[in-house]
């Protein structure tokens, strides 16, 4: 055996040992995270798995479904809006497939917002929720609009918060600092077909633990996140291997999806309110919110000056007003139906 081959074998053994150590660390940390943030709701059967659902408020009130964005879970929407809305509405919070405590029945195929819309609708039907108002943040803007296109009679209204709705080129928003650059590259790696699962089960968690705090600060900018945001929302659940890979797949698939879906927005007749901030560099308002407001026949756009991507934290009262407005329209519509 040549010295070169022996050296290669030694290096390979060291690399394997390091990856094994990272995998054990990731498994241990994932268990610790899950024990710290157990399920807070119930599990509802859907095709091939279960979705984690939390229901708040009176059973006979107008149903409002809160759909979280990428890199988080239902805890984000609950902290910002859940209890505030529960005093007036029946609030349904759902962990999207693969996030929080929800299953990802079809793996990578569930990165499609249309597929997620189908599973969400199944869960809502099985708990007796019909014609809800959908309130969707960021990535879920594509999910909510896919839902309205596929099931127009099943949606009473749309409230889209800094929604992702159109394709947009990579700009300095992704690479304006080392944190966003590392996050983008981590998502690409974890979403890769072959190396992705290995990365998600070894390096993603320790790297994510270093980046998640600064990432939260970045996505809330220019505003500050609430105190103990990660602890109160269970944000660390994202770092578990399965959730990290699911989130990466969602991010990798979204641009092609909205590129195909965007020409159909003019068909959405559902009343809608779109709320975005003019300081949002994560999902630029001029590319997404303004474009879909112009395309949808019954949409109203509200642009908040000096507000970034997390509009549901910066202006929750405006979100509540929008929901109440759509609920009133829905009630009038229902009263005039034969």
N, C-alpha and C positions, 0 to 999 in steps of 0.2 A: 504494500500500500504506500503510495507516494505521500510525502509530507503535505502536499497541497490537499489531497483527499482527506488525510487525517484532520487537517485544520478545518476543512469544510464540515466534517462530521462533528467536530467539537463545537463549532459555531452554531450548527443546526441544533445540537443538544441544548446549548445554552439558550438559544431563542425559544425552543420548545418549553424549557423549564420556566423561562420568564413569562411566556404566554399562559402556561398553566397556573403560575402564581397569580397573575392578573385575573384569570378566570375564577379562581377560588376567592380572591378578594371581592370580585364583582358579585359573586353569588352570595357571599356573606353580607355585603353592604345592601344588596337588593332585599334580602330578608329583613335586615334592620329597618330599611325604609318602609317596607310593607307593614311591619309591626307598629311603626310610628304613625302610619296613616291608613288604618283599616277602612273597609267599605263603610259608607255612612248611609246607604240607602238599601234598595232591594234589587234583585236580579230578575230580569224579564227575558224569557226565551225568545230568540229569533232564529232564523234559519241557520243551523250549524253551530249555534253558541248562545251566549247571553250578553245583554247589555246592562250596565249598572245605572240605575235610575233613582233619583231623589225627587220626592213629591212634597210640596209645601202648599199651605193655604187651604181654603175651603173647597170641597169637592164640587160644589155647584157654581163656582166662580168661573169667569172666562179663562180658558186654558192658555198659558203662555209657556212656550218651550224655549229654553236657553241653551244655545249651542256654542261651545267654547272654540277658541282658535287653535293654532298649532302650538306644540311645545308645552301644553298644559292639560288640565282636566276640568271636570265640572266645578271643582272648588274655586276656580278663578271667577266664573260667572256668579257663583253663590255668594262669594264674599262681596262682590260689587253690587249685585242686584237682588239676590235671592230673598232675603228677609224683607227688604224694602218693598218688593213686589207682592210678597205673600199676604200682606195685609189687605190687598184688593183683588188679587188674582189667584187662580190655581197655577202654581209654578212647577214646571217639570224640568229638571236638570238631567242631562244625559252625558255620560262619558262616551265620547265617540269611539267607534270600533278600534281596539288596540291601545286605547288611552285610559288612564286611570285604572279602573277595575273591570272594564269591558273586554270581552273576547274580540279576537280578530278572525272570524270564521274562515275566510278565504285568503288569509295572508296578504300577499302583495296586491292581489286583485281588489282588496278593500281600500286601497289608496284612492280609488275613484270616488269623488264626491257623490256621484249618482248612486253608486253601490251603497255608500254610507247613508244616503237619503232613504233608500229602500229599507235598510235595517232599522233606522230610526222610526220610520213609519210603521213597521211591523211592531216595534215595541210600544208605540203610542196606541195603536189599535188594540193591543192586548191588555192595556190598562184602561181602556175605555175613553181615550182622548180623541175627539174629532174636531176638525177645523180649528186648530190652534193658531195663535199668532206666533210666528217664528222670529226669535231674536238671535241673530248670528253675528259673531265677532270674527273679523280677520279671515282666516282660511275657510271658516264655515260660511262666509258669504257665498262661496261657490256651492256649498252643500245646500243652503237654503234656497238659492235660485234654481238649482237642479230639482229640488223637491217641488217647488212651485211649477216648474215646467212639466214634470212627470205627473203630478197629482194636483192640478189646479183647483179642483173642487174641495180639496182637503186642507186648504190654507186660508185663514181669515185675513191675514195680513203679514207683512214682512217688515222687520226693523233690522236694517243692516248697519253694523257698526264697524267703520274702517274696513269695509269688505274687500276681499280679493275677488275680482270679477273679470279681469282682463290680463292678457300676457303683458309683461313689461321686461325690458332689457336689464341685465345686471348693471347696477350703477354703484356709485360710491356708498350707497346705503348698505350694501353687503360688506364693503371692504374699507369703511371709513376708520376702522381701528383694528387692532390685532384680535380683539375679542370676536367681533363679527366675522372676521376672516377665518378664524379657527372654527367658529360655529358652522359656517358655510361648508368648509372642507370636511368637518366631522359628519355633517348630514350627508354629503355626497358619498363619503366612505361607507357609512352605515347603510346607505341605500343601494350600494353596489350588489349585484346578484351573487357573487362568489365571496369576495372578501368582506362584504357587509356583515354577515352573521358572526364571523370571527371577531371583527372589530367591536361589534355591539356587545359581545360577551367577554371582552377582555379590556380594551383600552377606553371604551366610551364612558364608562362610569367614573373612573378616576379623573379623566380629562373633563367630564361634565361637572364634577364636583368643584373643580377649579374655576370653571367658566360660568356656572349657573347664576351666581350672585351678580357679577358684572353684566351678564346678559339681561337680567331683570331690570337693572338700572338703565340699560341702553334702550330697552323696548318701551319703558315708561317715559323716557326723556321727551320733552323738557320737564315733565312733571316727575315727582318722586313717588316711588311705590309706597303702599301702606306699610306701617311697621310690621315686621315679622311676616311679610307677604308669603314667603315660601313655606313657612311652618303652618300658616293658617289655610293655605290652599292645597297643601300636599304636593307642592311643585316638584319635590324630589322624586316622585313616582315616575317622572319622565326618564330618569337615569337608569331604570331597570332595563336589561337588555331587550326584552320584547317591545316595551314602550318606545325605547330609543329608536329601534329599527322601524317600528310602525310610523313614528313621526318623520323619520328620514324619507320613508317611501311616500308619505303624503306630500312632503315638500318637493320631492323629485317629480311627482306626477302632475302637480297642480297647473303648471303653465300650459302644457299640452291640452289639459282638460278645458281650461277657461278659453283657450284659443278656439276650440271647437264649439263651445257653448255660447260664446258672446254674440254671434249673429242671431240667436234665438231670444234675446232679452226683450225684444219688442213684442213678443207673444205673451209676456207675463202681464196679465190684466189685474193681478192682485194689488190692492192698495199697499203702498210701501213708503216708509220713511227711511232715508239714508243719512246717517250722522257720521261725520268725519272731522278730523282736525287739520288745519292748514299747516301744522308743523310736523305732520306725520312723514317720516322718512323711511319707515319700514314698509308701508303699503301706500305709496304716494296718492294723495287724494285726486290729483288732476288726472291720473291714469285710470283709477278704479271708480271711486265714488261719483265723481262728476260724469264719467262716461256712462255708467249704468243708469244714473238719474236721468240723463238725456235720452237713453234708449227705452226705458220702461214707461209706458203710457200713463200710469197712475202713481208715479213716484214723486216724492218731495225731498229735496236735498237741504240739509242743514250743515253748514261748515262752521266749525268753532274756531275762533281766532286764538292762536298761541297754544293750541292743544295738539298733543302727539297721537300716538297709535292707540293708547288705552283710554278711549273716549268714555267707556262705561265706568271708569273710575274718576275721570276728570269732570264729567257732567252727568252723573246718574239721574238727576232730576229731569234732564232733557230726554233721557231714554224712557223714563216713566211716563212723561207727557206724551211721547210718541206712541207708546203702547196704549195708553188711555184713549188717544185720538182714534187709533185703529179699532179698538174695542167698541167705541161708540159707532163707528161706521159699520162694523160687523153686526151690531145689535139692530141698527136701522135696516140693514140689508135683510136680516133674518125675519124682521117683523113684516116686511113687504112680500116675502116669498109665499106663493100659493101652497 
